[in-house]
Amino acid sequence: MVTQDRPVVCVSYLASAELWSVSKFPTANQGAEIRTTEHSIAGDAPMAAAVLAALEVPTLLVSNRIGNDDVGGRVGGWLQQRAVPMATVASADVSTPRIVVVADDEHTRTWFAHLPGVAEELSKTNLSHIAKASLVYLDAYRLIEEAAVRVVQIARQHCIQLFINLGGEPLSRELRIALAGYRDLVIQTNVDDRTHRTASTVAREILDMTCADWVIVTAGAYGSVAVSRGQYLTTSAFRVDIRHTHCAGAAFSGGLLYGLYLGLPMARSMLLGSASGALRCARPQNAPLPTLLEIEAVIATLSRSSAN
């Protein structure tokens, strides 16, 4: 059971994200005009923490350090504006990690990451905050797998509910071993729009490999599915004018985590996640993240359309 006076601790790498928009990706040895550039953050945990903060849930971001450089100032400022507390501080000893994400008119994305020393630093970072968490959100990417396994081990020691985001990557052998027997567990991953029909299969495969209570798979414009030992749920994606898809899955996670934090049913939590993700995609990168009233207003549109 979630203890609501304790924070949701979100663990991942932290980097500056520069988002480029092009009409079409070029062929090899050709170029493309960059139409717009925007700044944001990566990975998913910082965005999920910002969503929770906007929903007035106590949260804490545990990540690598950022630099005292201009890029680090921009990342730190982004988090500060959204009231996301960090367990680490900026340091002159490191340069701020960076990611460039390029998206085209089909909302296809390609990214280029420069994350020197991040995996090593995260594998040694202080995880004592987990002991006081109500729930732990973890980006379990291959890039930071050693750190992810440590997080699982410490969360298990303190009997903390664990929410793992695989980010579309397979569940590795090392992580599967670390999760063996972990029952207070929710796992989220994603599939591309073009392979949305595989979402149910992916969810069931992960469920069979773990003791997870729920496995959720998002599929972009095709919504999401959630499976448990006895239930199968689906949620449609809310239709919005899409400006971008950067961290849409993280915004979904934030809304879903809000539901888990309050002990709401999974069906309701998925609706909150879907509405949160939709609003993220419809807003500029520098816009405030949605409040609960705004998320509820989006959900209400679904009720009205169903009534019609």
Secondary structure, 3 states (H helix, E strand, C coil): CCCCCCCEEEECCCEEEEEEECCCCCCCCCCCCCCEEEEEEECHHHHHHHHHHHCCCCEEEECCCCECCHHHHHHHHHHHHCCCCECCCCECCCCCCEEEEEECCCCCEEEEEECCCHHHHHHHCCCHHHHHCCEEEEECCHHHHHHHHHHHHHHHHCCCEEEEECCCCCCCHHHHHHHCCCCCEEEEEECCHHHHHHHHHHHHHHHHHCCCCEEEEECHHHCEEEECCCCEEEECCCCCCCCCCCCHHHHHHHHHHHHHHHCCCHHHHHHHHHHHHHHHHHCCCCCCCCCHHHHHHHHHHHHHHHHC
